[in-house]
Structure formats: structure tokens, C-alpha cells
């Protein structure tokens, strides 16, 4: 971790990780643990029991089964935390019932969560439905930034290491709060940070590391403290063609460990009816690493 962080450093006191006890959520749990340790944050591990499975069961039986499901979920989470390196006084178990996106955003507001971590296995969660995907609903509606471990993210072992953070930016000016998160995480992990600018109206060319253009130098001065050690680990990459394709190509070829992306909040129902998936959706569903989405109105 850098001795001197930038003045706009992000503070993470409370983070949430959602689990359905699948392999995808196990990976999400590993990332959440790592971030909780780096920021000394309180970690809330949440499971949502879907009420749809109780629709065809009598009221008396469903009440009993819901209670059993609640107790079983708490035991499973407790087991996960037993092998966790996060101190017990930083860990909290939350089990609730309802529609997953609504329940999770409710938990975020109730506990004033500052970062949520979710995983998706790519079948149900990222199948385009009438109301949009579960994961997309979460990162579109969330009151805080969301780190999504997508279906193409490689499985991770314990002790997650973020060595290369990628931040796509349009430059002049950059009002997105996402910049603060990209910088803070790169500083906390001692990672290198690549700033990428994609010109969609230009033909694609071979990826190559370049010097910072003047707008990039201004971006650095605006966002990163002169005393931050991160300045020695900054790189610039230019891309061309469709933004999602250029970013995914670079992330795969350069071994990127995390993509940080500023997004516009959009009703997931509207997003599901768009003729073309937007950049955020395509990155989260296709990236070889987790994607942290930060809404433009979300503050660090």
C-alpha cells in the first residue's frame, strides 16, 4: 500500500457480499474478504431466500420451511466465515427473503453499505429476461458501487491480489466518481493503474503502451496526489473501435485484474429492451476479471 494516498481517497467502512452458495459467489466472497482486509471494513455476508419456491406450499408448511431455510443459510455463512481471515468482529450475517435485487438494495440502504460484491454464474443471472438480468438490476439500482464477478472471470484462490487495475476514461473533464475508486484500489494494493481512452470512430489497431497525452496529464494532476507512489505505476493505453470490444481485448491481453467503470443509472426494464447491450453490460458479462461499476451520482 502506498504511504501517501491521494486526497480524494475512498473510505470503505461497510461492504456487502451476496452469496447463493454457488461457485460464482465463492469467488465473490474471496474478493470481498480481500477488500475488507485492505480497508479494515465491516463485511456483511447476505443471502436472499427466494419466496417463489414456497408459492405452491401451504401457509403453515411454508412458514416452517422458511424458518429452516433461514437457519440453514445462517449456518452455511457461519461456516464460510470460520475459514475466513477477516476478524470476527468485522463480520456480520444477514439473511432475508424476497426478490433478490430488491432485497439486496434494501440491505444496502439499511446498513449504509459503501461497496457491494456479487457473483454471477452466467446462466440465470445473465440471461436477458423481460425485466433485465439480476446482476444488472443490482448494479443499476444499487445506492453504492458494485463489484461484479462475472461468468468469464477466472476462479480465484484465497488471498486475492489486484496487480493491474484498468480505468477506461473519456478525459476532459472526467466528473465520474469511478476515478476515485480506481485510484484508491490501485494505491491500497500497490497495483499499476492503466488509464485507457477509446476512440470509437477510429479503426482498431494493435494494442501498444503509449505516453500520456496532454488531457491524460491533466487528468493525473486533477486526481492523483503528487506525493502518491501510484504516479510511478501509471500507464496509458489508447484503443479504437467499439468501446466494449477494445476494453475486453486489452483486459485479456494485458492480464488486467480489475476494471473500474463509471456508469449512468438506467432502469433495467428499459435496458432489457434496448436493441444493443451497453458497454457496462457487455463488460460485466464478458470480462476475464471483476468489474466495479460506479454510478455517476455515487460518492466516494
N, C-alpha and C positions, 0 to 999 in steps of 0.2 A: 504494500500500500504506500502511496506517496506520502511523504512527510507533510507537504503543504498542499491542501486541496483548493480547488477554485472557489471563489467567493460565492458562487451560486450553487454550491454543493447540495445534493439532495439528502434529506434526512428521512430515513425509513425507520419508524418506531414499531409499526404493526403491519405484518404481512399475512396474507391468507393463501393457503394451498388447498385446492379442491381435490378430493380423491373419490374414485368409484372402485378402488382396489384393483384396477387393471394395470397392465404393464406400462401403459402410457402415463397413468397417474403416478406410478412408482418413479418414473423419470422426472416428472414434475416435482415430486417430493424431494428428490435429490437436489434439484436446483433451488428449491425453497429453503432447504436446510443450509445450503452454502451461503445464500444471500443473508439469511437470518444470522448466521455466524459472523459474516463480514460487517454487518451493520448493527450487531447486537440487538436485533429486533425481536419483538414478541411474535411468535409464529402460531397462527390459528389454523388447525387442520380440520377441514369441514367435509362432511358427507351429506348429500341430499337424498333422502328416500323418496323415490318417485311414487306418488299416490295412485298412478294409473294401474299399477299391479294389484291394487286392492278393490278395483271397481266392481268385480264380479263376485266379491266375497261379502257375506252378511256383515252387518254393522258390528255385532258382538265379536265375531271371529276376526274381523279386520283390526279392531282395536287391540286385541291380544297379539296378533301377528305384527302390527306396527310397533308395539312395545318391545317384542322380541327382536325385531329388525333394528330398532334403536339401540338396544343393549348390545347386540352382536356387532354393530358398527362401532360403538364406543370401544369394545374390546379389541377390535381389529386396529383401530387407530392407536390405542394404548400400546399394542404390540409393535407397531411401526415406530413409535416414539421411544420404546425401550432400547432399540438398537441405534437410536439417533444420537449424534454427538452434541446436539443442541441442549443446553442446560434445562432441566425440568421446569425451572421457574420461568422459562421463556416459552413454554409450550402449553397450548390450550386445545381442547377437543370441542368441536361444535357439530352436532347432528340435528338436522331439521328435516321437514317434509315439504313437498310441493313441487312446482315446476322448476327445473334446475336453474335456468338463467335468472328467473325472478327471485328464487331463494338465495342464490349466491349474491346477487346485488343487494338484497336485503341484509345479508350478513355483513357485507362490506360497509354499509351505512351504519348498522347497529354498533359495530366495533371500530368504526372510523379507520378502516383498512387503508393503507397507503400504497400497497402493491399486492396484486393477486397473481397467483401462478396456477395455470390449468394445463391439463394434458388432453390430447385427443388421439384416438386410435385410427381415425380416418374412415371408419365405416359409417356408423350412425351420426357421429358428431360432425363430420364434414360432408355429409350428403346434402345437397341443396334441396331443402324442403320448402313448403309454402311460406313458412314463417322464418326461413333462413336457418343456418346451422346453429347448433347450441353454442359452439365456441364463438362464432361471430356475434351472436346475440350478447354473449358475455362481454367481449371486448368493445362492442359498440355502445352498450348500455352502462357499462361499469363507471362508477364515480371516481375510479382510480386507474392508474396504468395497469395493464395486464400482460404478463409474460406467458405466452402460449407455446407449449412443447408440441409441435405439430406432428403429423403422421409420418413425415420423412426424416424427422430428427433421429440421429443415431442414438441407440441406447447408451446410457451413461452409467459409470460405476460411481462408488462413493467418492467424496472429495472432488466435486466439480471444479474445474479450472477454466476460467474465462481468460484466454490469452490474446484473443483478437476480436474487437468489437467493431461493427460496421454501422455507420450512420449516414444514410442517404439524405442529401440536403439540396435545396434549390438555390441557397445563398440569398443575398441582398433583397430585403432583410430576411432573417430567419426568426420568426416570432414563436416557433414551436417550443413547447416545454420539453420535448423529447431530447433536445440537445443537452439539457442539464442531466438527464438520466444516462445518456451515452457517456458523458464526461465523468460523472460520479462513479459509474461502474468500472470504467477503464482505470480510474485513479485507485479505487478500492482494491482491484485485483492486480494492479500493476500491469495491465494489458496494453497492447498497442491499439490505437484508435485510427481507423481509416475513414476519412470523410469522402463520400462518393457523390459526384454530381452527374446526373444522366441527362443527356440532350436527346430527347425522343425524336427530334426531326432530323437527326443525322444518321448516316449509315453506320452499322456496327463495325467495330474494328477490334483487333486483338487487345486484350486487357494488358495494360502496362502501367507500372507505377510512375507517377509524374510529379513534377514540382507543383507547389501550391500556386494557383492563380491569384491575382490581386483580391478578388472577392473572398477567396479562401483565407488569405492572410487577415483580412478584416474580420472574418468570422472568428478566427482564432483569438484575435485581440478582444473581441466583444464577449467571448465565452470562457476563455481559459486564462487563469491567473499566470502572470509572468514567472511566478515562483513555483508553479506546478511542474513536477517531474514529467507529467504527461506530454509536455511540449517536445520532449526528445523522442516520444514514441508516436508521433502524429504522421500520418501518411495521406496522400491524396490520390484518388482514383477517378478517372473520367470514364463514363460509359455512354453508349448511344443505342438508339432503337427503343423498343418498348421498355418502360422502366422496370417492370417486374422481371422480365427475362434477363435484362442486364444485371440486375442486383443478384438474382439467383445464380447466374453464371459466375459472377465474381465470388460470391459466397462459397460456392462449391470448389472453385479452383484455388482460392486463397486460404482455405481452411478457417473460415470465419466461425467463431463460437457463439456469437450473439448479434442479431440485427435489431437496431433500435429505430422505430419508425413513428413519426408524428402522423396522426390520422384525424380526419373530420368525423364527427359523430354523425351517424346516419341511421335512420330507422331500419332495423334488419328486415322488416317486411318489404320495404322499398328496395333494399339491396338485393333481396332474393329475386326480384322481378327485373332487375337490370339486365340488358342483353349481354353484358360482358362483366365478368368479375373484376372488381377494382384491385389496385395494387396491393392493398393490405391483405385482402382475402387470398390473393394468389401467393403472396409471400408466406403467410402463415400456413397455408396448405401445402406449399411446395419447398420450403426452405430446409436445408440439411442441418439447421440449428434452430434453437428457440428464437421467437420474435417478440420483442417487447413493444407493444403499441401504447402510445401516449396520446390521449385526446387533447386537442388544442386548448381546451379550457381547464385542463388538469394541471395543477401547480405542483412543483417540487418543493 
